[in-house]
Amino acid sequence: METAIRDSDFVLMICTPKYKEKSDRRIGGVGYEGHIITAEVMTDRNDRKFVPLLRAGDWREAAPSFLRGKVYIDLRGDPYLEGNYQQLLGALRGVLAQAPPLGATPLAPISRSIDMVGVTHQKVYADFVNAALRTHQAAKNRVIVMKQGGPAAQLMLPRVEEDLQLQGRRVSELNQEIHLFASESVAKAGANIAGLALAIQMNSVVPEREPHLDEAFQKLITEWLPVFRSEVRRELEARSGAV
């Protein structure tokens, strides 16, 4: 298992409620696999290698703790949607910058006639959302490591802390950049996302604050990410019509 995960270009993770149960309880091979993946992500910073596929249930009940903040591809149904399968192929072929975003429908495609400034803005918006989700992923990793304790956890904690600080700074920097060019509604939604990302980061200091961390994350993905995506879509469509 260690060799296969290390040597593979991609690892597809089939997420179901049963998989989540085994992974979170560190049961059998699934539990061991979770340790290996968490360690490789923190050591090599190569989280794009691991592609979560949702096959049953909703994301909250099917995603292991170490994947909760990660983007995933929805392959539920028999058969699953062809468009979602094409998204998986795009991610594996390197066509997509990231796997499809968590939660609501992704941003609408940009018109072919849009100028390069608009394309650059869209990339900043996508990077901002991904950084916010990765802040949550890093914060949850921090809590998991602190809960585990022991010598191994002490070795892993500095890497986790470094990743969390990196993602937090990224959110802050992109939020400041967005405020320089975005519409007022997009900037407002971005500020709320940045504030919740900071709350997630601060509430990972001790495991006892994890419920507050989870509360901030739920507010992020259910309230402000949908608002942000909607306002960005409106802004980009308006710009496309003006070009």
Secondary structure, DSSP 8 states (H G I E B T S, - for coil): -HHHHHH-S-EEEEE-HHHHHHHHTT-HHHHHHHHHHHHHHHHH--GGGEEEEE-SS-HHHHS-GGGTTS--EE--SSS--HHHHHHHHHHHHT-SSSS--SSS-------TT--HHHHHHHHHHHHHHHHHHHHHHHHHHHHHHHHH-HHHHHHHHHHHHHHHHHHHHHHHHHHHHHHHHS-HHHHHHHHHHHHHHHHHHHTTSSGGGHHHHHHHHHHIIIIIHHHHHHHHHHHHHHHHHH-
